[in-house]
Amino acid sequence: MTKKPHETTRLAKFIERRVLELKPKKTQAEIAVEAGYVNQNMITMIKQGSTKVALDRVPALAKALDCDPAFLMRLALEQAIGSTGAEAVLEVFGDPVTSNELAWLDAIRDASGNTDPRLTSRSQLTIRTMFGR
C-alpha cells in the first residue's frame, strides 16, 4: 500500500475527527461546499493525506468545520512547511491565540483579580493535572 504524503499530519487527523463530530449536523459534501471547494472530494483527500490544505483556504475551512481559524492555521502551517518551518514562522510572528485559549486567559484574569499572576510550578502542575498529563 502506498503511503500518502500527508496522512500522518495533525491536520489530516484533526479534519477527520471534526468531520465525524459534525456528522449529525452536516455532511462532508456540505463542509466542502461551505469551505469553497468545487471538488467535494477535497475533504476526503485532505483527511486521507493525499493533499494539503492551501493556507488561503484556512479561514473558510475553519468556518465550515466550526473550529478556531488560528488553531487550524497552526496545523496547516505545520503541514505546509513542516514543524521546524512552522515553529520559525510562529517565532517571528507570534503564536496565534485561539478563542478558546483567550477564554482561559480571561478566566485567569478574572479569578486573579487582574493581578498578573506568575505561572508557578504548582499552578502549572494543577493545569497539567486537569488535562491528565
C-alpha positions as CSV (number, residue, x, y, z in Angstrom):
1,M,0.0,0.0,0.0
2,T,1.3,3.4,-0.9
3,K,1.7,5.9,1.9
4,K,0.1,9.2,1.2
5,P,2.4,12.2,1.8
6,H,0.3,14.0,4.5
7,E,-1.6,11.1,6.1
8,T,0.2,11.3,9.4
9,T,-0.1,15.1,9.8
10,R,-2.0,16.5,12.8
11,L,-4.1,18.5,10.3
12,A,-5.4,15.3,8.5
13,K,-6.2,13.7,11.8
14,F,-7.9,16.8,13.1
15,I,-10.1,17.2,10.0
16,E,-11.0,13.6,10.1
17,R,-12.2,13.9,13.7
18,R,-14.1,17.2,13.1
19,V,-16.0,15.7,10.1
20,L,-17.1,12.8,12.4
21,E,-18.1,15.2,15.1
22,L,-20.1,17.3,12.7
23,K,-21.8,14.3,11.0
24,P,-25.1,14.8,12.9
25,K,-25.2,18.5,11.7
26,K,-23.8,18.4,8.2
27,T,-22.4,16.1,5.5
28,Q,-18.8,16.1,4.3
29,A,-20.1,17.4,1.0
30,E,-21.8,20.3,2.8
31,I,-18.5,21.1,4.6
32,A,-16.6,21.1,1.3
33,V,-19.2,23.5,-0.3
34,E,-19.1,25.8,2.7
35,A,-15.2,25.8,2.5
36,G,-15.5,26.8,-1.1
37,Y,-14.1,23.6,-2.7
38,V,-15.5,22.9,-6.2
39,N,-14.5,19.3,-5.9
40,Q,-16.5,17.9,-2.9
41,N,-13.9,15.1,-2.6
42,M,-11.3,17.6,-1.4
43,I,-12.2,16.9,2.2
44,T,-11.7,13.2,1.7
45,M,-8.4,13.9,0.0
46,I,-7.3,16.1,3.0
47,K,-8.4,13.5,5.6
48,Q,-6.6,10.7,3.8
49,G,-3.5,12.9,3.5
50,S,-3.2,12.8,-0.3
51,T,-3.4,16.7,-0.5
52,K,-2.6,19.6,1.7
53,V,-4.9,22.4,2.8
54,A,-4.0,25.6,0.9
55,L,-3.2,28.3,3.5
56,D,-5.7,30.8,1.8
57,R,-8.5,28.2,2.4
58,V,-7.9,28.0,6.2
59,P,-10.5,30.8,7.2
60,A,-13.3,29.3,5.1
61,L,-12.5,25.7,6.1
62,A,-12.3,26.7,9.8
63,K,-15.8,28.3,9.5
64,A,-17.1,25.2,7.7
65,L,-15.6,22.9,10.4
66,D,-16.8,25.2,13.1
67,C,-13.3,25.4,14.6
68,D,-11.0,28.2,15.5
69,P,-9.1,29.6,12.5
70,A,-5.9,30.3,14.4
71,F,-5.8,26.7,15.6
72,L,-6.4,25.4,12.0
73,M,-3.8,27.8,10.6
74,R,-1.2,26.4,13.0
75,L,-1.9,22.9,11.8
76,A,-2.0,24.0,8.2
77,L,1.4,25.8,8.5
78,E,2.9,22.6,10.1
79,Q,1.5,20.6,7.2
80,A,2.6,23.1,4.5
81,I,6.2,23.8,5.6
82,G,7.0,21.2,8.3
83,S,7.1,21.5,12.0
84,T,10.5,23.3,12.1
85,G,9.4,25.8,9.5
86,A,6.1,26.4,11.3
87,E,8.0,27.0,14.6
88,A,10.2,29.6,12.8
89,V,7.1,31.4,11.4
90,L,5.5,31.4,14.8
91,E,8.7,32.6,16.5
92,V,8.8,35.6,14.1
93,F,5.1,36.4,14.0
94,G,4.0,35.1,17.4
95,D,1.8,32.2,18.3
96,P,-1.8,32.9,17.4
97,V,-4.2,32.6,20.3
98,T,-7.4,30.7,19.7
99,S,-10.7,32.0,21.0
100,N,-10.8,29.0,23.5
101,E,-7.3,30.0,24.8
102,L,-8.5,33.6,25.1
103,A,-11.4,32.5,27.2
104,W,-8.9,30.7,29.5
105,L,-6.9,33.9,29.8
106,D,-10.0,35.9,30.6
107,A,-10.9,33.4,33.3
108,I,-7.5,33.6,34.8
109,R,-7.6,37.3,34.8
110,D,-11.0,37.3,36.5
111,A,-10.0,34.7,39.1
112,S,-6.8,36.5,39.9
113,G,-8.5,39.9,40.1
114,N,-6.3,41.1,37.2
115,T,-3.1,40.8,39.3
116,D,-1.0,39.3,36.6
117,P,-0.1,36.1,38.5
118,R,3.2,34.3,37.6
119,L,2.9,30.7,36.4
120,T,4.4,28.8,39.3
121,S,5.4,25.1,39.2
122,R,2.4,24.4,41.4
123,S,-0.1,26.2,39.1
124,Q,1.5,24.5,36.1
125,L,1.1,21.1,37.8
126,T,-2.5,21.9,38.5
127,I,-3.2,22.7,34.9
128,R,-1.4,19.6,33.7
129,T,-3.4,17.5,36.2
130,M,-6.7,19.0,34.8
131,F,-5.8,17.6,31.4
132,G,-4.5,14.3,32.7
133,R,-0.9,15.0,31.8
